[in-house]
Amino acid sequence: MRVYVSSDIEGVAGVVTSQQGSPSGGVEYERARRLMTAEVNAAAAAAFDAGASTVVVNDAHGPNTNLLVESLDERVHLITGKPKALNMVHGVDEGFDAALFLGYHARPGTAEAILDHAYVGTVVDELRLNGEPHGEFGLNAMLAGSFGVPVVMASGDDKLAAEVAELLPQTEVAVVKWATGRMAARTLMPGPARVAIASAVTRALRATRPECVLRPPEGDLELDVRFVSTIQADLASIMPGARRVDGRTVRFVHDDYAEVFRACRALIALGQAAS
């Protein structure tokens, strides 16, 4: 059994502020990196105990160099650094039986959710696919699903759990904190959080879970990226195939979800150039 892990940081137990997710955050960031690494290790150990022959971990947050290589389970393979063609789910197209999304967070605009955003919070105000709002979990899970990979487990706060339940109700979720605001939560301590994660991974990998494959809608796929500012949309709208919908929204339409996903990355990168 081959298991893929996409590891973010905002959904890690004990992480509640933007400083904890930024290399400029000093001691708080270093603490968050250690906590993130330990949660990945808990998930990896549980996956190996459940029969995994291979566990590939993609460092999927910010600089993509957050995980402490020297502290990771030596049995895993690590995808680190950027840019990566498939970003937070780079490598998921290489043939996996299951995917785990660790340390994830809710989509932008979710009330009382820890550090809600999508990809680049200073750039993206909202993402919609065929009119439905999505965040990183949904869009990344759909890319995994387009390659037939089920997302069988996720971890994060209670608002992330609610979002997962909407999209993939059979996916196991380890809730490691309960948000009371964008940067405040009641959190499990690191040890119990790792136990919860390991237990969820064990349950998730007991049997194949085809019901956890989130396939993109059929037909034309209409992606709307709503930017934080109009100048970001100015730059993004120059991308071939993109169309300006309103002052802050740029649309891209294609029938291949992988192309839509890449276009989303490109539009955000262009918008980020204006920040």
Rosetta blueprint (number, residue, H / E / L):
1 M L
2 R E
3 V E
4 Y E
5 V E
6 S E
7 S E
8 D L
9 I L
10 E L
11 G L
12 V L
13 A L
14 G L
15 V L
16 V L
17 T L
18 S H
19 Q H
20 Q H
21 G H
22 S L
23 P H
24 S H
25 G H
26 G L
27 V H
28 E H
29 Y H
30 E H
31 R H
32 A H
33 R H
34 R H
35 L H
36 M H
37 T H
38 A H
39 E H
40 V H
41 N H
42 A H
43 A H
44 A H
45 A H
46 A H
47 A H
48 F H
49 D H
50 A L
51 G L
52 A L
53 S L
54 T E
55 V E
56 V E
57 V E
58 N E
59 D E
60 A L
61 H L
62 G L
63 P L
64 N L
65 T L
66 N L
67 L L
68 L L
69 V H
70 E H
71 S H
72 L L
73 D L
74 E L
75 R L
76 V L
77 H E
78 L E
79 I E
80 T L
81 G L
82 K L
83 P L
84 K L
85 A L
86 L L
87 N H
88 M H
89 V H
90 H L
91 G L
92 V H
93 D H
94 E H
95 G L
96 F L
97 D L
98 A E
99 A E
100 L E
101 F E
102 L E
103 G E
104 Y E
105 H L
106 A L
107 R L
108 P L
109 G L
110 T L
111 A L
112 E L
113 A L
114 I L
115 L L
116 D L
117 H L
118 A L
119 Y L
120 V L
121 G L
122 T L
123 V L
124 V E
125 D E
126 E E
127 L E
128 R E
129 L E
130 N L
131 G L
132 E E
133 P E
134 H E
135 G L
136 E H
137 F H
138 G H
139 L H
140 N H
141 A H
142 M H
143 L H
144 A H
145 G H
146 S H
147 F L
148 G L
149 V L
150 P L
151 V E
152 V E
153 M E
154 A E
155 S E
156 G E
157 D E
158 D H
159 K H
160 L H
161 A H
162 A H
163 E H
164 V H
165 A H
166 E H
167 L H
168 L L
169 P L
170 Q L
171 T L
172 E E
173 V E
174 A E
175 V E
176 V E
177 K E
178 W E
179 A E
180 T E
181 G E
182 R L
183 M L
184 A E
185 A E
186 R E
187 T E
188 L L
189 M L
190 P H
191 G H
192 P H
193 A H
194 R H
195 V H
196 A H
197 I H
198 A H
199 S H
200 A H
201 V H
202 T H
203 R H
204 A H
205 L L
206 R L
207 A L
208 T L
209 R L
210 P H
211 E H
212 C H
213 V L
214 L L
215 R L
216 P L
217 P L
218 E L
219 G L
220 D L
221 L E
222 E E
223 L E
224 D E
225 V E
226 R E
227 F E
228 V L
229 S L
230 T H
231 I H
232 Q H
233 A H
234 D H
235 L H
236 A H
237 S L
238 I L
239 M L
240 P L
241 G L
242 A E
243 R E
244 R E
245 V E
246 D E
247 G L
248 R L
249 T E
250 V E
251 R E
252 F E
253 V E
254 H E
255 D L
256 D L
257 Y H
258 A H
259 E H
260 V H
261 F H
262 R H
263 A H
264 C H
265 R H
266 A H
267 L H
268 I H
269 A H
270 L H
271 G H
272 Q H
273 A L
274 A L
275 S L
